[in-house]
Amino acid sequence: MADLTLVEQAAAVRAREVSPVELAGEYLGRIERDNDQVGAYLTVDHEGALAAAREAEALVSSGTPDLPPLCGVPISVKDTWPVKGLRYTAGSKVFADRVAEVDAAVVTQLRRAGMVLLGKTNAAEFGCSSYTETVFGPARNPHDLTRIAGGSSGGAAASVAAGLAPAAQGSDGGGSVRIPAACCGLVGIKPTRGRVSPAPGPDSAGLATAGPIARTVADAALLLDVMSTARPGDAHQLPPTPAGHFLDSARRDPDRLRIGVIRGPGSDDPSCRQACDDTAELLAELGHDVAEAASAGPDDYRAEFTVVWSLLAGSVPVPAEREQDLLPLTRWLREKARGHDALTFMSALVSLQATARRIAGRYDRFDVVLGSTTARLPPLVGGLVDADPARTFENMLEFHPLTPLANITGQPSVTVPVHRAPDGLPAGVLLTGRHGAETTLISVAAQLERAKR
């Protein structure tokens, strides 16, 4: 059952070929067997998952013609998003015993779609890093347990790659869906700003959004269909899309596209460069107009992004006496935040908006921009961490120089697994599209997926 894709599991449940209770039991058994070595889950809701699976099974057995689209299909939820009644640590020792009082809006959407929530996945502290190594232990890469699963949604990606969930909810403020998806050989989508509600959390900078992590483009597209929603008070909102809108786009080839290719620096890992080069060649063979695009990287955004990122870390309410319980990178970011006043923050946001317009304008002639999701293959656990937190922060930006661009501009972006290094580690490519144009990205990503089979 666990070999089926998310789309196939949903169809099998509807056809009564697969029991939701047996499906949930299969994943719960896998988690019990394998989670200790992978570090994907922090909290497993065994009783809640089985109760939800029994409800789904009863609904299927009732013969109702209006089953929700993912009735009885399991999923994992990142532990920086609240699930009512479950532990909600945000990856931090400070909140190790906190229990969520409400569901996040995206969790409500998953429940409405009929999904069975297996538990909460390991996440970087406050979502601040592109690796997932906390006081609760690291999320490890199922392709090589000595390597990172990426971050901040490292546990989410590890849960899918290890077969401990068919798909996962993650979130992305600087690459935190796409980086772990690329590290673990998966598909990850950062939606357009405003596509998925951040409620009940704030959206003060507009950088972060929830997004799907899955094994196939169609699975990720189906998850995006059910995640998409707006709530009153959201700072950014997009018009609702019809049911199945994104999944339908995964089932058709795109029109001929203008694709710009951002080449990484010579220091990029050969496998990551090859993933990008081979994909550019394949897209040309598929009939698209492929051309070189201007370079991009941390020099485009470092100053303003660092100010805003530090203030987002600093805005999490932590009792003064618990600051010493935070990880070094988090403490460093919060110390930087305390050196900024409101005027600095507003100035950084204004400057970041100008940067967003400049970056988007640079690639305006292209429908899609292609680059490497990460500049090198997944490093060893601990490999991005330095004794100096400032150096750790720079290590992160050097590891994934392109992913923050779409968070700054608000554009949709997807990573697709296209290459394996000689040692078996995956390398992904990044496809970024026009504002609101997830359908184009999903179509071309699915076209690549089909061509690589």
Secondary structure by P-SEA (a helix, b strand, c coil): cccccaaaaaaaaaaccccaaaaaaaaaaaaaccccccccccccaaaaaaaaaaaaaaaaaaccccccccccccccccccccccccccccccccccccccccccaaaaaaaaacccccbbbbbcccccccccccccccccccccccccccccaaaaaaaaaaccccbbbbbbccaaaaaaaaaabbbbbbcccccccccccccccccbbbbbbcccaaaaaaaaaaaccccccccccccccccaaaaaaaaccccccbbbbbbccccccaaaaaaaaaaaaaaaaaccbbbbbbbbcccccaaaaaaaaaaaaaaccccccccccccaaaaaaaaaaaaccaaaaaaaaaaaaaaaaaaaaaaccccbbbbbccccccccccccccccaaaaaaaaaaacccccccccccbbbbbbbccccccbbbbbbbbbbccccaaaaaaaaaaaaaaac
